[in-house]
């Protein structure tokens, strides 16, 4: 019996490979859209006249100033990751929950959950413009959030695309980079 199973396994693998390789990549899969370019422009800035280590240190300081705890930092890769936990309670959800509780004598709210807490994550990536120029870098930052409800289930996972958040980060980073440049 074991012998027959061993003969069927390669045949089954071949069938799976043939069936999954029939798909094709859409023509426009790698086409850059205007929206993607706008998002990249929102999240990336160019800094000149500063070493990668110094801009990495300045980025970590800005994240801490914004209330983030540093979770990971890898200087060889030019990466800093931070997070912060916040309350996610929204007034509209609470009002709706209490209204339903009053109208249904508490029956419908037994199964309803509202947003409870959220975690914000920030990832900063620093990369040199070229191997020859170690004083000019691109700095990219991404802010994300995950929201949990009162039953500890994830209700939202999203990348934040609000220009105000990114503008505040880069304004603070520009000031910090300027101060780092004054130390030299």
C-alpha positions in Angstrom: 0.0 0.0 0.0 2.9 2.4 0.8 4.3 1.7 -2.6 1.2 3.0 -4.4 1.1 6.2 -2.3 4.7 6.9 -3.2 3.9 6.5 -6.9 0.9 8.9 -6.7 2.7 11.7 -5.0 4.9 12.7 -7.9 1.9 12.4 -10.3 -0.2 14.6 -8.0 2.6 17.2 -7.8 2.8 17.3 -11.6 -0.9 17.9 -11.9 -0.9 20.7 -9.4 2.1 22.4 -11.1 0.4 22.2 -14.5 -2.9 23.5 -13.2 -1.4 26.4 -11.3 0.9 27.5 -14.1 -1.9 28.3 -16.5 -2.5 31.8 -15.1 -0.9 34.9 -16.6 0.1 38.3 -15.3 -2.3 41.1 -16.4 -0.8 43.6 -18.9 -0.9 46.6 -16.6 0.3 44.8 -13.4 3.5 46.7 -13.2 2.3 50.1 -14.6 2.8 53.0 -12.3 -0.4 54.9 -11.7 -0.7 58.6 -10.8 -2.1 57.7 -7.4 0.9 55.5 -6.6 3.3 58.2 -7.6 1.4 60.7 -5.4 1.6 58.3 -2.4 5.3 57.8 -3.0 5.9 61.6 -3.2 3.9 62.0 0.0 6.0 59.4 1.9 9.5 60.2 0.6 11.9 63.1 0.9 15.5 63.7 -0.2 18.1 64.9 2.3 21.5 66.2 1.4 24.7 66.8 3.3 24.2 64.2 6.1 25.5 60.7 6.8 23.2 57.8 6.9 23.9 57.1 10.6 23.0 60.7 11.5 19.8 60.7 9.5 18.8 57.3 11.0 19.4 58.7 14.5 17.4 61.8 13.7 14.5 59.7 12.3 14.5 57.6 15.5 14.4 60.8 17.6 11.5 62.2 15.6 9.5 58.9 16.0 10.1 59.1 19.8 9.0 62.8 19.8 5.8 61.7 18.1 5.2 59.2 20.9 6.4 56.0 19.3 8.4 53.4 21.1 11.3 52.0 19.0 10.7 48.3 18.2 13.4 47.6 15.7 16.4 49.4 14.3 18.9 48.0 11.8 21.6 50.5 10.9 23.1 48.4 8.1 19.7 48.3 6.3 18.8 51.9 7.2 15.6 50.8 9.0 13.7 52.1 12.1 10.4 50.7 13.2 8.3 52.1 16.0 4.8 51.6 17.4 2.4 53.2 19.9 -0.9 52.0 21.4 -3.9 54.2 21.7 -7.6 54.1 22.6 -9.8 53.5 19.5 -13.2 54.3 21.1 -15.3 56.4 18.8 -18.2 58.4 20.1 -20.5 57.5 17.2 -20.0 53.8 17.9 -20.7 54.3 21.6 -23.8 56.3 21.0 -25.1 53.8 18.5 -24.4 50.9 20.9 -26.2 52.6 23.8 -29.2 53.6 21.5 -29.6 50.0 20.4 -29.3 48.8 24.0 -32.1 51.1 25.1 -34.4 50.2 22.2 -33.9 46.5 22.4 -33.7 46.2 26.2 -30.0 45.2 25.9 -30.7 42.1 23.7 -29.1 43.3 20.4 -26.0 44.8 22.1 -25.1 41.4 23.6 -23.6 40.4 20.3 -22.3 43.9 19.2 -18.7 45.0 19.6 -17.2 48.4 19.4 -13.7 49.5 18.6 -11.5 49.3 21.7 -7.8 49.9 21.1 -5.4 50.4 18.2 -1.7 50.1 17.5 0.0 52.6 15.2 3.2 51.5 13.4 5.8 53.7 11.7 8.5 52.3 9.4 11.3 54.6 8.3 13.7 53.4 5.5 16.8 55.4 4.6 18.6 54.6 1.3 21.5 56.4 -0.4 20.9 57.9 -3.8 24.0 56.2 -5.1 27.0 54.2 -3.9 29.3 57.1 -4.8 27.3 59.7 -2.7 27.1 58.9 1.0 25.8 62.3 2.0 22.5 62.3 0.0 19.7 60.0 1.0 16.0 59.2 0.4 14.0 58.9 3.5 10.7 57.0 3.2 8.2 56.7 6.1 4.9 54.7 6.3 2.3 54.9 9.0 -0.1 52.1 9.6 -2.8 51.2 12.1 -4.5 48.1 13.4 -7.8 48.4 15.4 -9.2 45.7 17.7 -12.7 45.6 19.1 -13.9 44.7 22.5 -13.9 41.0 21.6 -10.2 41.3 20.7 -10.9 40.9 16.9 -9.2 43.0 14.3 -11.7 45.4 12.7 -9.3 47.6 10.6 -5.9 47.2 9.1 -4.8 50.2 7.0 -2.0 52.3 5.8 -2.6 55.9 6.7 -2.5 58.3 3.7 -3.3 61.6 5.4 -0.8 64.2 4.2 -0.8 66.0 7.6 0.8 63.1 9.4 3.6 62.8 6.8 4.1 66.5 6.7 4.5 66.7 10.4 7.1 63.9 10.4 9.1 65.4 7.6 9.0 68.9 9.1 10.4 67.6 12.4 12.9 65.5 10.6 14.1 68.5 8.6 14.7 70.5 11.8 16.5 67.5 13.3 18.7 67.1 10.3 19.5 70.8 10.3 20.5 70.5 14.0 22.6 67.4 13.2 24.4 69.4 10.5 25.2 72.2 12.9 27.1 69.8 15.2 29.8 69.1 12.6 
